[in-house]
Amino acid sequence: MKTWLRHHLYAIRTALRRLLLTPFSTITNITVIAFVLSLPLVVSAILTSLAPVAKTVSVNPVITLFMKNNVSLEATQQLAAQIKTESNAQIDHITVMSKQEALDTLRSSQEWKESLDVLPNNPLPHSIIIALSNGVSTLQANEIAQQWQNNPEVDLVQFDRDWLKKLESIISFFKVLLGIFAVGVAIIVVATIFNTVRMQALLQRDEIAVARLVGATESFVRRPFLYLGIITGFCAGLLSIALTAIGLSLMNNAILVVAESYGQPFNLALPHAFWIVLAIVIVMIIAAIAARWSVTRHSSF
């Protein structure tokens, strides 16, 4: 056990010494990997921050009930009062729009004015516009819409979900982007570590040859290169956390005004510590595999 531990400590010291002997190359490699790794961390932070927004913001902020043509304005107002009474907790406010108000609104648009002027009668119905409270779930909004859709005085319920579909599309896009960045990170790590270890193996060619002459095993010769990859991946992971934190801070300053204008707090934060540690460990494993692959190919001399 002591021998095994001594060999690994020697490999770590050797890897550190080799990294320090080429500071510019070491810093460049660590910075490149850290920058690439910070990209999926930023995307992950955006996904993590969007998830609660999708759950807490009113899924369908407005439900519009269009009354049948034979329903009077008084009956429409009575139904609006009934809706407010029965669903008061889920409703922010209700507006009754008469058919004349709807017609005047359309006539104010030049696109509709000429078409409406040729009609003998007002074809528009009275309507009830229900603005839901913030935090109303999808299920609650669906129940409200379905409840009043079955009312005999209601002809049509308009339940706009386009903005939710857009939000879901944005989240799906970021998930795909996260996957692409993850693959990109793996490729960059493999390419960077592979090339670094190749150069180190060529530089240490004489040292490796002497070690073999005195009886060093292949594991003993290659172990420092594996730790070189692991240490590089670990340092790059730590630097990527700092870069991600700086980037998120700058982004938060930029989106603060936009979030406040919608009355919805939105703050980008680093992913949970578990996922950050997992990302660093994965990078270290990929770096070790790339180092072993490279040293196996380039130390056979």
Helices and strands as residue ranges (DSSP letters): H 2-21, H 23-56, E 62-67, H 73-86, G 88-90, E 91-97, H 99-107, H 110-117, E 127-132, H 138-149, E 154-159, H 162-203, H 205-213, H 218-261, H 273-298
